[in-house]
């Protein structure tokens, strides 16, 4: 139902969820079940994606799919609470049997809920059977861990260290990318997609970035183009919406220097590989890991401090909030709602404990 208009990562998530719960929705007396990994591969690589259904299938894959077709529960039985619970329990476990991350469970449960809603639309169910089951998912940790937040001095040290990473300027090519994630709080997919024409970079003073798109990375088999990246609008916004982010002089200078040194890709992208391609997450992740090793102490390297490039965005947003910038302005620049902003970054706002303690002291002194 949703395949044609779904984003590549959503397609990946759809097939992953269905491949996870389908083996749980079979008859208990079904004989000779195939190997679980073979069945999962059969669904993910040969059946669920429309373009995969015409591919030649190994014998074991054909046998696994034939078994599933015969063993699967009828729709009225799928709706029984015991079977819905079995599906929910299946999506709450990793392949190795250990508990899945809360965010993974929440994402997969949403997919299953939508699949059942579609069954209601097709009149297979009277109502969504998930509502019949009292099942508590793992608590979703929505707040950013304050330990990942890097300070301005540490960021400057990292921007120096990255210039020493790799050969042929590998680290230098990515210095401005990391700076955009920190000083402009860009998501990595937004930074990778940044165009020169969307940047106002004056010789002095503040500049601005006009964000119009993102280039999220996914498997090439989930995109219509076959590329590992597919152009999308900004997160949680329509394709026509843009986001304006004022940027401080330090980032203006870094971007001006980057463009002078490396130019732009043929399509105007500021960040490119040595051959003009789109910068992938593996590339900027590996370089960042090497940067941390150069800039941090061994104790800091082992800690959560700026462990991922995405943590630079968290640090940038935290810096704005702790500088006293109104939450409404921070939310607009970061591309969040105010509610989500304050919920996600609650533990990164410094000074709240001291202020609370002082107020309690004042009250006790009355």
DABEL-V371198 format. One line per field, one symbol per residue. phi: phi as a letter, one per 30 degrees, with the letter a starting at -180 (. if undefined). psi: psi as a letter, one per 30 degrees, with the letter a starting at -180 (. if undefined). Layout:
# DABEL-V371198
phi: ???
psi: ???
This chain:
# DABEL-V371198
phi: .cdecddedddedddddddddeddcbddcddhddeddddddeddcbbddedcdcdecdedddddddddddddddeededdeddddddddddcbdddjddddeddddddddddedddddddddidbdadddddcdbcdddddcdddddddcdedddddddddddccichiedddceddddddddchddeddddddcddcccbddbidcaccdbabbdcadddccddiddbbdbddeibddddbbcbdbdeddedddddddddbibdecjddcadecjdddcdddddddddddedddcdeddddddehdceddddedddddddddjdeedddddddicddededddcedcddidddddddddeddddd
psi: egeegkleeeeeeeeeeefefeffhlkfgklhklkeeeeeeeeeffeekefffgkkkleeeeeeeeeeeefkkleeeefkeeeeeeeeeefgklfgflklkeeeeeeeeeeeeeeeeeeeeggekelkfeffkjkjlkkkjfkkjfffkkleeeeeeefeeffgkllhgeeeffefeeeeeeffhkkefeeefkkefgkjilflakalkjkfllikklkffflefglfkkklllkgllffklkkjkkleeeeeeeeeeeeefallegfkekllfgglkkleeefeeeeeeeeeeflleeeeflfjheleffeeeeeeeeeeffgkkeeeeeeefhlleeeefeegeffjlfeeeeeeeeeeeeff.
